[in-house]
Amino acid sequence: MPQHRKFPVWIVLAALGLALSAPVAGLAAGPATPEAAGLVELTAIAPDVRLDMRYATPNNFTGVAVYPAPRCFLRAEVAKRLALVQADLKKEGLGLKVYDCYRPFSIQKRFWALVPQEGWVARPVEKDGKPAAGSKHNRGAAVDLTLVDAAGNELPMPSGFDEFSEKARRDYAGGDPAARANAKRLEAAMARHGFDPLPTEWWHFDGPGWEGFELLDAPIN
């Protein structure tokens, strides 16, 4: 686990003993795959966007891989908008690197067990055995990402990805001015194509129209 992610003992115990090892209660039957739910792979729409799917590796705040495959699924409308952002940035010698896309609802429940703090993690709510509230990621309508140069090197940002601290906030005024400028540059590029930035995380953006998409629990394979 990266050194900047330091958690209280109760979070570590939850990660090791409960949240990621205990079975998740079953939900009502839904689409069996992201494709069956109407999602598309970003690589099919924008193949030059780089992927670093952190939750398919141990390099994330849980310390273990929670996705079995490093694949990025999104609503088609969201993926197309990302392709436009990538095209704009490419003209400037820059590009996008994506950390997270669609996230199954069952994974959201595990994340909430680890970090039950709204503003950092969306609270997953079920009603009659079905997802009733959760993250825009569960709808395939949100994306976590950063900027890279033409060689794929990440540009400095105010904090690391998934660093639950004030440094991750968009209104953070400390640290390296160049890093803050990079975060603003990413935000401006995304906003030009309709993405809405989350105030507490410089890396998180919601696609427009997310309200019209259902919450999903189709596993990523």
MDAnalysis code that builds the backbone (N, CA, C; Angstrom):
import MDAnalysis as mda
import numpy as np

u = mda.Universe.empty(663, n_residues=221, atom_resindex=np.repeat(np.arange(221), 3), trajectory=True)
u.add_TopologyAttr("name", ["N", "CA", "C"] * 221)
u.add_TopologyAttr("resid", np.arange(1, 222))
u.add_TopologyAttr("resname", ["MET", "PRO", "GLN", "HIS", "ARG", "LYS", "PHE", "PRO", "VAL", "TRP", "ILE", "VAL", "LEU", "ALA", "ALA", "LEU", "GLY", "LEU", "ALA", "LEU", "SER", "ALA", "PRO", "VAL", "ALA", "GLY", "LEU", "ALA", "ALA", "GLY", "PRO", "ALA", "THR", "PRO", "GLU", "ALA", "ALA", "GLY", "LEU", "VAL", "GLU", "LEU", "THR", "ALA", "ILE", "ALA", "PRO", "ASP", "VAL", "ARG", "LEU", "ASP", "MET", "ARG", "TYR", "ALA", "THR", "PRO", "ASN", "ASN", "PHE", "THR", "GLY", "VAL", "ALA", "VAL", "TYR", "PRO", "ALA", "PRO", "ARG", "CYS", "PHE", "LEU", "ARG", "ALA", "GLU", "VAL", "ALA", "LYS", "ARG", "LEU", "ALA", "LEU", "VAL", "GLN", "ALA", "ASP", "LEU", "LYS", "LYS", "GLU", "GLY", "LEU", "GLY", "LEU", "LYS", "VAL", "TYR", "ASP", "CYS", "TYR", "ARG", "PRO", "PHE", "SER", "ILE", "GLN", "LYS", "ARG", "PHE", "TRP", "ALA", "LEU", "VAL", "PRO", "GLN", "GLU", "GLY", "TRP", "VAL", "ALA", "ARG", "PRO", "VAL", "GLU", "LYS", "ASP", "GLY", "LYS", "PRO", "ALA", "ALA", "GLY", "SER", "LYS", "HIS", "ASN", "ARG", "GLY", "ALA", "ALA", "VAL", "ASP", "LEU", "THR", "LEU", "VAL", "ASP", "ALA", "ALA", "GLY", "ASN", "GLU", "LEU", "PRO", "MET", "PRO", "SER", "GLY", "PHE", "ASP", "GLU", "PHE", "SER", "GLU", "LYS", "ALA", "ARG", "ARG", "ASP", "TYR", "ALA", "GLY", "GLY", "ASP", "PRO", "ALA", "ALA", "ARG", "ALA", "ASN", "ALA", "LYS", "ARG", "LEU", "GLU", "ALA", "ALA", "MET", "ALA", "ARG", "HIS", "GLY", "PHE", "ASP", "PRO", "LEU", "PRO", "THR", "GLU", "TRP", "TRP", "HIS", "PHE", "ASP", "GLY", "PRO", "GLY", "TRP", "GLU", "GLY", "PHE", "GLU", "LEU", "LEU", "ASP", "ALA", "PRO", "ILE", "ASN"])
u.atoms.positions = np.array([
    [0.865, -1.189, 0.000],
    [0.000, 0.000, 0.000],
    [0.896, 1.232, 0.000],
    [0.609, 2.224, -0.833],
    [1.450, 3.410, -0.874],
    [1.570, 4.064, 0.498],
    [2.712, 4.702, 0.736],
    [3.007, 5.231, 2.054],
    [2.070, 6.352, 2.487],
    [1.499, 7.115, 1.510],
    [0.677, 8.246, 1.914],
    [-0.692, 7.835, 2.408],
    [-1.082, 6.579, 2.247],
    [-2.391, 6.145, 2.713],
    [-2.250, 5.514, 4.086],
    [-2.544, 6.256, 5.128],
    [-2.451, 5.758, 6.494],
    [-3.839, 5.751, 7.103],
    [-4.261, 4.603, 7.589],
    [-5.609, 4.449, 8.105],
    [-5.584, 4.002, 9.561],
    [-6.625, 4.352, 10.306],
    [-6.739, 3.871, 11.680],
    [-6.806, 2.354, 11.731],
    [-6.516, 1.816, 12.922],
    [-6.486, 0.354, 13.088],
    [-7.809, -0.273, 12.698],
    [-8.940, 0.387, 12.991],
    [-10.237, -0.224, 12.693],
    [-10.436, -0.410, 11.198],
    [-9.869, 0.486, 10.389],
    [-9.994, 0.331, 8.938],
    [-9.146, -0.847, 8.464],
    [-7.941, -0.950, 9.000],
    [-7.076, -2.070, 8.609],
    [-7.727, -3.397, 8.966],
    [-8.290, -3.489, 10.180],
    [-8.951, -4.717, 10.596],
    [-10.148, -5.028, 9.717],
    [-10.882, -4.013, 9.353],
    [-12.035, -4.228, 8.474],
    [-11.590, -4.758, 7.129],
    [-10.510, -4.192, 6.629],
    [-10.022, -4.624, 5.321],
    [-9.574, -6.077, 5.347],
    [-8.862, -6.439, 6.415],
    [-8.295, -7.780, 6.482],
    [-9.315, -8.831, 6.920],
    [-10.210, -8.460, 7.853],
    [-11.073, -9.461, 8.452],
    [-12.514, -9.462, 8.020],
    [-12.987, -8.337, 7.465],
    [-14.413, -8.252, 7.197],
    [-14.729, -7.846, 5.771],
    [-14.423, -6.624, 5.423],
    [-14.998, -6.028, 4.218],
    [-14.658, -6.767, 2.942],
    [-13.438, -7.281, 2.833],
    [-13.039, -7.877, 1.574],
    [-13.007, -9.401, 1.602],
    [-13.265, -9.983, 2.763],
    [-13.254, -11.436, 2.826],
    [-14.635, -12.018, 3.046],
    [-15.528, -11.265, 3.672],
    [-16.866, -11.778, 3.932],
    [-17.700, -11.753, 2.665],
    [-18.582, -12.729, 2.469],
    [-19.447, -12.707, 1.307],
    [-20.409, -11.543, 1.372],
    [-20.748, -11.003, 0.195],
    [-21.693, -9.902, 0.100],
    [-23.086, -10.470, -0.072],
    [-24.040, -9.928, 0.673],
    [-25.417, -10.406, 0.569],
    [-25.917, -10.308, -0.863],
    [-26.617, -11.304, -1.308],
    [-27.084, -11.355, -2.681],
    [-28.139, -10.316, -2.972],
    [-28.097, -9.773, -4.193],
    [-29.081, -8.813, -4.643],
    [-30.031, -9.497, -5.603],
    [-31.135, -8.836, -5.867],
    [-32.073, -9.361, -6.851],
    [-31.373, -9.515, -8.191],
    [-31.780, -10.512, -8.956],
    [-31.134, -10.806, -10.231],
    [-31.157, -9.586, -11.145],
    [-30.028, -9.335, -11.781],
    [-29.914, -8.231, -12.733],
    [-29.059, -8.697, -13.891],
    [-28.581, -7.769, -14.730],
    [-27.719, -8.146, -15.848],
    [-26.506, -8.927, -15.369],
    [-26.140, -9.959, -16.108],
    [-25.045, -10.834, -15.695],
    [-23.674, -10.260, -16.020],
    [-23.610, -9.317, -16.967],
    [-22.339, -8.727, -17.368],
    [-22.532, -7.238, -17.607],
    [-21.456, -6.457, -17.563],
    [-21.584, -5.033, -17.890],
    [-22.131, -4.809, -19.297],
    [-21.710, -5.647, -20.236],
    [-22.203, -5.497, -21.609],
    [-23.708, -5.719, -21.684],
    [-24.204, -6.716, -20.934],
    [-25.645, -6.987, -20.928],
    [-26.423, -5.837, -20.302],
    [-25.745, -5.052, -19.443],
    [-26.382, -3.898, -18.813],
    [-26.338, -2.656, -19.702],
    [-25.715, -2.786, -20.873],
    [-25.656, -1.660, -21.789],
    [-24.397, -0.828, -21.700],
    [-23.393, -1.306, -20.944],
    [-22.135, -0.579, -20.840],
    [-21.205, -0.957, -21.989],
    [-20.257, -0.074, -22.263],
    [-19.264, -0.330, -23.308],
    [-17.876, -0.220, -22.702],
    [-16.906, -0.859, -23.327],
    [-15.526, -0.726, -22.864],
    [-14.919, 0.540, -23.439],
    [-14.272, 1.314, -22.587],
    [-13.667, 2.560, -23.025],
    [-12.636, 2.318, -24.113],
    [-11.919, 1.211, -24.040],
    [-10.885, 0.931, -25.036],
    [-11.452, 0.790, -26.444],
    [-12.746, 0.472, -26.557],
    [-13.373, 0.365, -27.878],
    [-13.750, 1.733, -28.434],
    [-13.939, 2.713, -27.552],
    [-14.353, 4.056, -27.963],
    [-13.171, 5.012, -28.043],
    [-12.268, 4.880, -27.101],
    [-11.097, 5.765, -27.025],
    [-9.861, 4.928, -26.719],
    [-9.336, 4.209, -27.715],
    [-8.232, 3.276, -27.462],
    [-6.932, 3.929, -27.016],
    [-6.788, 5.234, -27.215],
    [-5.537, 5.888, -26.813],
    [-5.571, 6.437, -25.395],
    [-6.695, 6.288, -24.702],
    [-6.738, 6.632, -23.277],
    [-6.020, 5.530, -22.497],
    [-5.102, 5.911, -21.647],
    [-4.354, 4.925, -20.873],
    [-5.166, 4.455, -19.673],
    [-4.990, 3.182, -19.309],
    [-5.691, 2.611, -18.160],
    [-4.705, 2.228, -17.063],
    [-5.072, 2.526, -15.850],
    [-4.352, 2.068, -14.654],
    [-5.433, 1.722, -13.641],
    [-6.123, 0.609, -13.883],
    [-7.302, 0.253, -13.097],
    [-6.871, -0.224, -11.723],
    [-6.808, 0.714, -10.792],
    [-6.198, 0.466, -9.495],
    [-6.892, -0.637, -8.694],
    [-8.203, -0.759, -8.825],
    [-8.914, -1.748, -8.007],
    [-8.776, -3.166, -8.564],
    [-8.096, -3.302, -9.686],
    [-7.743, -4.625, -10.191],
    [-6.337, -5.013, -9.746],
    [-5.724, -4.180, -8.908],
    [-4.376, -4.403, -8.378],
    [-4.395, -4.141, -6.868],
    [-3.349, -4.493, -6.154],
    [-3.272, -4.147, -4.726],
    [-2.941, -2.673, -4.488],
    [-2.634, -1.927, -5.545],
    [-2.234, -0.528, -5.408],
    [-3.461, 0.375, -5.290],
    [-4.192, 0.210, -4.190],
    [-5.365, 1.026, -3.906],
    [-5.567, 1.070, -2.399],
    [-6.538, 1.837, -1.934],
    [-6.659, 2.061, -0.492],
    [-7.030, 0.813, 0.297],
    [-7.531, -0.244, -0.354],
    [-7.833, -1.480, 0.359],
    [-6.602, -2.357, 0.542],
    [-5.604, -2.188, -0.329],
    [-4.400, -3.009, -0.267],
    [-4.518, -4.345, -0.959],
    [-5.693, -4.638, -1.566],
    [-5.892, -5.894, -2.296],
    [-6.646, -5.599, -3.581],
    [-6.565, -6.528, -4.540],
    [-7.322, -6.397, -5.784],
    [-8.778, -6.775, -5.537],
    [-9.695, -5.890, -5.910],
    [-11.116, -6.174, -5.725],
    [-11.845, -6.391, -7.052],
    [-11.199, -6.077, -8.170],
    [-11.732, -6.414, -9.493],
    [-10.886, -7.566, -10.044],
    [-11.507, -8.553, -10.678],
    [-10.716, -9.650, -11.230],
    [-10.031, -9.319, -12.549],
    [-10.409, -8.193, -13.186],
    [-9.822, -7.841, -14.470],
    [-9.720, -6.321, -14.586],
    [-8.652, -5.815, -15.212],
    [-8.438, -4.367, -15.339],
    [-9.183, -3.777, -16.533],
    [-10.506, -3.783, -16.464],
    [-11.324, -3.321, -17.590],
    [-12.156, -2.107, -17.180],
    [-12.298, -1.172, -18.109],
    [-13.051, 0.060, -17.863],
    [-14.336, 0.034, -18.670],
    [-15.466, -0.090, -17.968],
    [-16.784, -0.045, -18.590],
    [-17.473, 1.266, -18.215],
    [-18.196, 1.837, -19.183],
    [-18.921, 3.080, -18.973],
    [-20.178, 3.100, -19.825],
    [-21.093, 3.995, -19.509],
    [-22.199, 4.269, -20.409],
    [-21.606, 4.822, -21.702],
    [-22.219, 4.476, -22.827],
    [-21.673, 4.885, -24.124],
    [-21.532, 6.400, -24.224],
    [-22.518, 7.125, -23.698],
    [-22.479, 8.584, -23.762],
    [-21.284, 9.141, -23.000],
    [-20.973, 8.541, -21.857],
    [-19.850, 8.983, -21.047],
    [-18.538, 8.656, -21.751],
    [-18.435, 7.464, -22.305],
    [-17.221, 7.064, -23.011],
    [-16.952, 7.977, -24.207],
    [-17.993, 8.348, -24.931],
    [-17.819, 9.237, -26.086],
    [-17.331, 10.616, -25.664],
    [-17.846, 11.109, -24.538],
    [-17.378, 12.402, -24.045],
    [-15.908, 12.325, -23.628],
    [-15.504, 11.225, -23.018],
    [-14.092, 11.059, -22.654],
    [-13.204, 11.043, -23.885],
    [-13.684, 10.438, -24.954],
    [-12.916, 10.419, -26.203],
    [-12.694, 11.838, -26.716],
    [-13.678, 12.697, -26.542],
    [-13.542, 14.093, -26.961],
    [-12.533, 14.836, -26.089],
    [-12.562, 14.559, -24.784],
    [-11.576, 15.162, -23.887],
    [-10.168, 14.730, -24.293],
    [-10.016, 13.445, -24.558],
    [-8.713, 12.916, -24.960],
    [-8.232, 13.584, -26.241],
    [-9.127, 13.767, -27.196],
    [-8.747, 14.397, -28.463],
    [-8.276, 15.832, -28.244],
    [-8.960, 16.555, -27.362],
    [-8.544, 17.926, -27.056],
    [-7.160, 17.950, -26.422],
    [-6.948, 17.086, -25.433],
    [-5.675, 17.074, -24.712],
    [-4.521, 16.648, -25.605],
    [-4.797, 15.753, -26.538],
    [-3.746, 15.255, -27.433],
    [-3.131, 16.395, -28.239],
    [-3.935, 17.396, -28.571],
    [-3.437, 18.559, -29.305],
    [-2.442, 19.354, -28.479],
    [-2.508, 19.193, -27.150],
    [-1.612, 19.904, -26.243],
    [-0.460, 19.021, -25.772],
    [-0.325, 17.837, -26.349],
    [0.726, 16.927, -25.941],
    [0.429, 16.213, -24.640],
    [-0.851, 16.144, -24.277],
    [-1.262, 15.512, -23.033],
    [-2.272, 14.407, -23.307],
    [-2.703, 13.730, -22.259],
    [-3.702, 12.681, -22.401],
    [-4.288, 12.325, -21.055],
    [-5.174, 11.353, -21.069],
    [-5.846, 10.889, -19.858],
    [-5.331, 9.518, -19.440],
    [-5.268, 9.307, -18.139],
    [-5.052, 7.972, -17.582],
    [-6.192, 7.711, -16.603],
    [-6.892, 6.604, -16.795],
    [-8.090, 6.300, -16.014],
    [-7.768, 5.317, -14.898],
    [-8.273, 5.628, -13.694],
    [-8.084, 4.779, -12.521],
    [-9.302, 3.897, -12.222],
    [-10.504, 4.411, -12.469],
    [-11.713, 3.640, -12.154],
    [-12.866, 4.126, -13.014],
    [-13.742, 3.195, -13.357],
    [-14.894, 3.497, -14.203],
    [-16.144, 2.913, -13.537],
    [-16.843, 2.017, -14.241],
    [-17.982, 1.330, -13.617],
    [-17.504, 0.498, -12.441],
    [-18.283, 0.547, -11.360],
    [-17.967, -0.209, -10.150],
    [-19.212, -0.972, -9.699],
    [-19.179, -2.283, -9.618],
    [-20.345, -3.039, -9.149],
    [-20.813, -2.592, -7.769],
    [-22.110, -2.627, -7.542],
    [-22.704, -2.185, -6.283],
    [-22.161, -2.974, -5.095],
    [-21.918, -4.264, -5.283],
    [-21.384, -5.077, -4.191],
    [-20.007, -4.589, -3.754],
    [-19.202, -4.081, -4.707],
    [-17.900, -3.516, -4.359],
    [-18.081, -2.204, -3.595],
    [-19.104, -1.440, -3.992],
    [-19.394, -0.197, -3.273],
    [-19.688, -0.478, -1.802],
    [-20.401, -1.566, -1.530],
    [-20.712, -1.945, -0.150],
    [-19.430, -2.254, 0.623],
    [-18.492, -2.879, -0.029],
    [-17.227, -3.194, 0.633],
    [-16.433, -1.917, 0.921],
    [-16.443, -0.981, -0.034],
    [-15.733, 0.275, 0.181],
    [-16.355, 1.055, 1.338],
    [-17.689, 1.038, 1.419],
    [-18.362, 1.753, 2.502],
    [-18.014, 1.129, 3.850],
    [-17.857, -0.185, 3.879],
    [-17.468, -0.851, 5.119],
    [-16.078, -0.397, 5.568],
    [-15.224, -0.075, 4.609],
    [-13.877, 0.377, 4.922],
    [-13.840, 1.851, 5.324],
    [-14.546, 2.682, 4.555],
    [-14.518, 4.130, 4.781],
    [-15.952, 4.657, 4.781],
    [-16.674, 4.524, 5.882],
    [-18.060, 4.977, 5.952],
    [-18.157, 6.483, 6.181],
    [-17.653, 7.244, 5.235],
    [-17.630, 8.694, 5.336],
    [-18.163, 9.296, 4.041],
    [-19.385, 9.791, 4.067],
    [-19.954, 10.406, 2.875],
    [-19.147, 11.652, 2.528],
    [-18.948, 11.853, 1.249],
    [-18.034, 12.883, 0.778],
    [-16.785, 12.232, 0.228],
    [-16.396, 11.098, 0.852],
    [-15.282, 10.304, 0.329],
    [-15.812, 9.054, -0.364],
    [-16.800, 8.409, 0.230],
    [-17.387, 7.194, -0.346],
    [-18.908, 7.343, -0.297],
    [-19.576, 7.058, -1.425],
    [-21.035, 7.158, -1.461],
    [-21.655, 6.000, -0.685],
    [-22.677, 6.308, 0.113],
    [-23.331, 5.282, 0.920],
    [-24.200, 4.387, 0.022],
    [-23.959, 3.080, 0.039],
    [-24.814, 2.160, -0.732],
    [-26.076, 1.802, 0.056],
    [-27.224, 1.939, -0.569],
    [-28.501, 1.663, 0.086],
    [-29.291, 0.677, -0.770],
    [-29.862, -0.328, -0.125],
    [-30.699, -1.305, -0.823],
    [-32.149, -1.179, -0.376],
    [-33.059, -1.511, -1.274],
    [-34.482, -1.550, -0.958],
    [-35.088, -2.727, -1.691],
    [-35.742, -3.610, -0.934],
    [-36.355, -4.807, -1.513],
    [-35.340, -5.633, -2.299],
    [-34.113, -5.708, -1.764],
    [-33.087, -6.528, -2.390],
    [-32.461, -5.943, -3.634],
    [-32.728, -4.648, -3.908],
    [-32.169, -4.005, -5.093],
    [-31.422, -2.738, -4.690],
    [-30.380, -2.371, -5.447],
    [-29.693, -1.112, -5.156],
    [-30.650, 0.065, -5.300],
    [-30.687, 0.923, -4.281],
    [-31.576, 2.088, -4.315],
    [-30.796, 3.403, -4.330],
    [-29.583, 3.403, -3.805],
    [-28.726, 4.583, -3.807],
    [-27.286, 4.126, -3.724],
    [-26.404, 4.896, -4.319],
    [-24.998, 4.524, -4.306],
    [-24.166, 5.536, -5.052],
    [-23.067, 5.079, -5.599],
    [-22.141, 5.941, -6.319],
    [-22.547, 6.064, -7.784],
    [-22.154, 7.190, -8.388],
    [-22.326, 7.316, -9.840],
    [-21.489, 6.272, -10.569],
    [-20.428, 5.800, -9.915],
    [-19.649, 4.698, -10.496],
    [-20.529, 3.463, -10.681],
    [-21.443, 3.217, -9.758],
    [-22.329, 2.053, -9.853],
    [-23.285, 2.158, -11.026],
    [-23.436, 3.351, -11.574],
    [-24.301, 3.580, -12.736],
    [-23.510, 3.562, -14.053],
    [-22.188, 3.435, -13.943],
    [-21.356, 3.506, -15.149],
    [-21.260, 4.909, -15.688],
    [-21.505, 5.908, -14.814],
    [-21.576, 7.293, -15.261],
    [-20.521, 8.181, -14.624],
    [-19.553, 7.596, -13.933],
    [-18.486, 8.371, -13.297],
    [-17.139, 7.764, -13.658],
    [-16.122, 8.607, -13.597],
    [-14.785, 8.146, -13.935],
    [-13.776, 8.840, -13.026],
    [-12.740, 8.096, -12.627],
    [-11.614, 8.632, -11.872],
    [-10.403, 8.630, -12.793],
    [-9.711, 9.757, -12.888],
    [-8.606, 9.821, -13.846],
    [-7.631, 10.928, -13.518],
    [-6.554, 10.995, -14.312],
    [-5.535, 12.025, -14.152],
    [-4.978, 12.401, -15.515],
    [-4.048, 13.353, -15.516],
    [-3.387, 13.788, -16.745],
    [-2.031, 13.107, -16.892],
    [-1.673, 12.812, -18.135],
    [-0.345, 12.282, -18.440],
    [0.257, 13.077, -19.589],
    [1.582, 13.034, -19.700],
    [2.233, 13.655, -20.849],
    [2.222, 12.695, -22.024],
    [2.840, 13.079, -23.118],
    [2.799, 12.271, -24.335],
    [3.450, 10.906, -24.147],
    [4.360, 10.803, -23.182],
    [5.033, 9.530, -22.912],
    [4.279, 8.680, -21.902],
    [3.167, 9.190, -21.390],
    [2.379, 8.435, -20.418],
    [2.745, 8.679, -18.971],
    [3.628, 9.639, -18.719],
    [4.011, 9.963, -17.342],
    [2.942, 10.834, -16.685],
    [2.553, 10.473, -15.482],
    [1.546, 11.250, -14.780],
    [2.073, 12.624, -14.414],
    [1.240, 13.644, -14.613],
    [1.587, 14.986, -14.171],
    [1.372, 15.081, -12.661],
    [2.184, 15.871, -11.958],
    [2.005, 16.024, -10.508],
    [0.620, 16.561, -10.177],
    [0.005, 16.018, -9.141],
    [-1.288, 16.469, -8.660],
    [-1.184, 16.761, -7.157],
    [-2.146, 17.481, -6.594],
    [-2.038, 17.879, -5.185],
    [-1.962, 16.720, -4.201],
    [-2.503, 15.554, -4.575],
    [-2.449, 14.378, -3.703],
    [-2.377, 13.140, -4.569],
    [-2.185, 12.002, -3.930],
    [-2.281, 10.750, -4.648],
    [-3.739, 10.379, -4.885],
    [-3.971, 9.455, -5.787],
    [-5.320, 8.945, -6.021],
    [-5.826, 8.242, -4.771],
    [-7.098, 8.483, -4.446],
    [-7.728, 7.881, -3.264],
    [-7.028, 8.236, -1.969],
    [-6.415, 9.398, -1.910],
    [-5.855, 9.876, -0.657],
    [-6.952, 10.646, 0.062],
    [-7.452, 10.094, 1.140],
    [-8.566, 10.695, 1.863],
    [-8.047, 11.788, 2.797],
    [-7.737, 12.934, 2.216],
    [-7.212, 14.050, 2.995],
    [-7.641, 15.359, 2.354],
    [-7.353, 16.453, 3.043],
    [-7.699, 17.776, 2.517],
    [-6.974, 18.066, 1.210],
    [-5.824, 17.441, 0.991],
    [-5.065, 17.674, -0.236],
    [-5.834, 17.255, -1.482],
    [-6.762, 16.327, -1.333],
    [-7.528, 15.835, -2.479],
    [-8.643, 16.790, -2.884],
    [-9.030, 17.689, -2.013],
    [-10.137, 18.597, -2.286],
    [-9.774, 19.599, -3.388],
    [-10.781, 19.987, -4.151],
    [-10.543, 20.943, -5.235],
    [-10.242, 22.346, -4.719],
    [-10.651, 22.644, -3.505],
    [-10.380, 23.967, -2.942],
    [-9.107, 23.988, -2.093],
    [-8.311, 22.919, -2.133],
    [-7.059, 22.882, -1.383],
    [-6.113, 23.955, -1.916],
    [-5.576, 24.770, -1.039],
    [-4.757, 25.915, -1.453],
    [-3.283, 25.749, -1.100],
    [-2.896, 24.595, -0.576],
    [-1.513, 24.381, -0.176],
    [-0.734, 23.585, -1.206],
    [0.444, 23.136, -0.787],
    [1.247, 22.269, -1.637],
    [1.876, 22.981, -2.822],
    [2.145, 22.228, -3.861],
    [2.841, 22.699, -5.052],
    [1.873, 23.453, -5.972],
    [2.131, 24.723, -6.269],
    [1.241, 25.462, -7.176],
    [1.110, 24.811, -8.547],
    [2.187, 24.195, -9.035],
    [2.132, 23.535, -10.340],
    [1.183, 22.340, -10.309],
    [1.167, 21.621, -9.188],
    [0.261, 20.481, -9.051],
    [-1.188, 20.955, -9.025],
    [-1.444, 22.047, -8.312],
    [-2.800, 22.591, -8.280],
    [-3.224, 23.062, -9.665],
    [-2.284, 23.622, -10.413],
    [-2.579, 24.071, -11.775],
    [-2.918, 22.887, -12.676],
    [-2.234, 21.767, -12.482],
    [-2.533, 20.569, -13.273],
    [-3.941, 20.067, -12.981],
    [-4.331, 20.082, -11.706],
    [-5.675, 19.650, -11.334],
    [-6.722, 20.556, -11.972],
    [-6.456, 21.861, -11.991],
    [-7.373, 22.807, -12.623],
    [-7.433, 22.581, -14.134],
    [-6.310, 22.242, -14.712],
    [-6.267, 21.982, -16.156],
    [-7.106, 20.759, -16.505],
    [-7.000, 19.716, -15.683],
    [-7.813, 18.516, -15.889],
    [-9.291, 18.857, -15.726],
    [-9.612, 19.607, -14.690],
    [-11.003, 19.969, -14.440],
    [-11.584, 20.764, -15.605],
    [-10.828, 21.710, -16.139],
    [-11.305, 22.517, -17.258],
    [-11.526, 21.669, -18.498],
    [-10.605, 20.732, -18.765],
    [-10.736, 19.869, -19.943],
    [-11.980, 18.998, -19.850],
    [-12.251, 18.475, -18.648],
    [-13.430, 17.635, -18.452],
    [-14.714, 18.456, -18.502],
    [-14.698, 19.647, -17.901],
    [-15.895, 20.486, -17.871],
    [-16.312, 20.914, -19.268],
    [-15.352, 21.084, -20.169],
    [-15.687, 21.494, -21.541],
    [-16.591, 20.488, -22.232],
    [-16.559, 19.256, -21.761],
    [-17.386, 18.215, -22.375],
    [-18.457, 17.696, -21.417],
    [-18.858, 18.549, -20.481],
    [-20.038, 18.283, -19.680],
    [-19.842, 17.533, -18.386],
    [-18.607, 17.179, -18.032],
    [-18.378, 16.432, -16.803],
    [-18.453, 17.353, -15.587],
    [-19.001, 16.833, -14.504],
    [-19.178, 17.581, -13.268],
    [-18.143, 17.108, -12.241],
    [-17.276, 17.988, -11.734],
    [-16.239, 17.571, -10.782],
    [-16.780, 17.396, -9.374],
    [-16.306, 16.366, -8.681],
    [-16.650, 16.152, -7.281],
    [-15.772, 17.059, -6.417],
    [-16.347, 17.852, -5.515],
    [-15.550, 18.815, -4.748],
    [-14.452, 18.193, -3.890],
    [-14.664, 16.981, -3.391],
    [-13.715, 16.394, -2.442],
    [-12.603, 15.577, -3.096],
    [-12.659, 15.359, -4.417],
    [-11.666, 14.508, -5.082],
    [-11.305, 15.111, -6.441],
    [-10.060, 15.523, -6.617],
    [-9.652, 16.138, -7.880],
    [-9.748, 15.166, -9.050],
    [-9.752, 13.874, -8.782],
    [-9.724, 12.858, -9.839],
    [-11.118, 12.400, -10.282],
    [-12.180, 12.743, -9.553],
    [-13.515, 12.175, -9.800],
    [-14.397, 13.140, -10.586],
    [-15.026, 12.594, -11.654],
    [-15.931, 13.378, -12.494],
    [-17.177, 12.552, -12.815],
    [-18.333, 13.211, -12.747],
    [-19.607, 12.577, -13.075],
    [-20.058, 13.013, -14.466],
    [-20.554, 12.057, -15.237],
    [-21.069, 12.377, -16.553],
    [-22.459, 12.985, -16.469],
    [-22.811, 13.873, -17.404],
    [-24.150, 14.463, -17.388],
    [-25.216, 13.403, -17.648],
    [-26.358, 13.571, -17.013],
    [-27.450, 12.625, -17.203],
    [-27.331, 11.357, -16.394],
    [-26.446, 11.366, -15.393],
    [-26.248, 10.146, -14.603],
    [-27.531, 9.687, -13.910],
    [-28.428, 10.636, -13.625],
    [-29.665, 10.297, -12.923],
    [-30.532, 9.314, -13.702],
    [-30.355, 9.295, -15.014],
    [-31.181, 8.429, -15.846],
    [-30.672, 7.010, -15.985],
    [-29.533, 6.714, -15.373],
    [-28.948, 5.384, -15.469],
    [-29.165, 4.615, -14.169],
    [-29.455, 3.344, -14.276],
    [-29.726, 2.537, -13.085],
    [-28.429, 2.104, -12.400],
    [-28.564, 1.827, -11.110],
    [-27.470, 1.253, -10.337],
    [-27.328, -0.213, -10.716],
    [-26.095, -0.657, -10.892],
    [-25.834, -2.005, -11.390],
    [-24.926, -2.789, -10.463],
    [-25.046, -4.100, -10.515],
    [-24.139, -4.977, -9.773],
    [-23.582, -6.089, -10.659],
    [-23.573, -5.858, -11.967],
    [-22.991, -6.836, -12.890],
    [-21.491, -6.931, -12.634],
    [-20.962, -8.123, -12.392],
    [-19.538, -8.255, -12.074],
    [-18.637, -7.948, -13.269],
    [-17.430, -7.462, -12.955],
    [-16.409, -7.239, -13.972],
    [-15.559, -8.497, -14.092],
    [-15.513, -9.066, -15.266],
    [-14.725, -10.299, -15.486],
    [-13.751, -10.129, -16.630],
])
